[in-house]
Amino acid sequence: MIKSVLVSLFIFQLISTNPVIQSTQQIEIFDINQDKVIESIQPNSAVQQEVKKFLDGITGVYAKYNPIPNKGLMIRVPLEPNIMIRSQWFDDLVDEVTIIFPAEEQPYLMIFDDENNSYFLTFEADTTKFLALLDIKL
């Protein structure tokens, strides 16, 4: 119960941030096991380029009933400048992306449209370089 409340608070923070502040936000690494942000990192263009590859590689909608795993990491990356995504699954401007790395599944994305509706999307792209840039070992 507490874990789901903390994850919900993390997600609420993602959708309730002021757009003016977002350009100075940091990358946040949230450990679902520990129920907290374990590290904040200054955004950089190399990380954002990797995230753009993930967005370009969207392949479909994540279809599980509960998209937040019980174990793993969630990495929120603010995007500056924002990226326009046009696909059959999502068509809107994206100002941040959360990459979800479940303990025993392939990673997937959580993004929000301009009305703060969440979308969970699968993608095909190698996450090795992204994780190395953030010095994360899964």
HUCORDA-V882123 format. One record per residue. PSI is psi in radians with two decimals (* if undefined). Layout:
<<PSI> <PSI>>
This chain:
<<-0.85> <-0.70> <-0.79> <-0.58> <-0.76> <-0.71> <-0.71> <-0.71> <-0.69> <-0.80> <-0.72> <-0.70> <-0.66> <-0.73> <-0.23> <0.10> <2.58> <2.27> <-0.52> <-0.64> <-0.46> <-0.53> <-0.31> <0.12> <2.74> <2.83> <2.31> <2.31> <2.00> <2.09> <1.96> <-0.62> <-0.69> <-0.13> <0.68> <2.82> <2.16> <-0.26> <2.53> <2.37> <2.48> <2.28> <2.64> <2.87> <-0.56> <-0.75> <-0.75> <-0.60> <-0.69> <-0.72> <-0.67> <-0.66> <-0.70> <-0.80> <-0.68> <-0.40> <0.27> <2.27> <-0.23> <-2.99> <2.38> <2.12> <0.06> <2.62> <-0.82> <1.81> <-0.19> <2.03> <2.90> <-0.41> <2.57> <-2.84> <2.63> <2.21> <1.97> <2.18> <1.97> <2.51> <2.20> <1.91> <2.91> <2.73> <2.30> <2.20> <2.19> <1.88> <3.08> <-0.25> <-0.36> <2.36> <1.58> <3.02> <2.38> <2.22> <-0.16> <2.70> <2.42> <2.12> <2.15> <2.15> <1.55> <2.75> <-0.65> <0.52> <3.00> <2.61> <2.76> <3.01> <2.60> <2.13> <2.84> <2.51> <-3.07> <-0.18> <0.24> <0.49> <2.35> <2.54> <2.31> <2.07> <2.49> <2.77> <2.76> <1.93> <2.64> <2.22> <0.03> <-0.88> <-0.72> <-0.86> <-0.65> <-0.69> <-0.54> <0.01> <0.84> <2.31> <2.11> <*>>
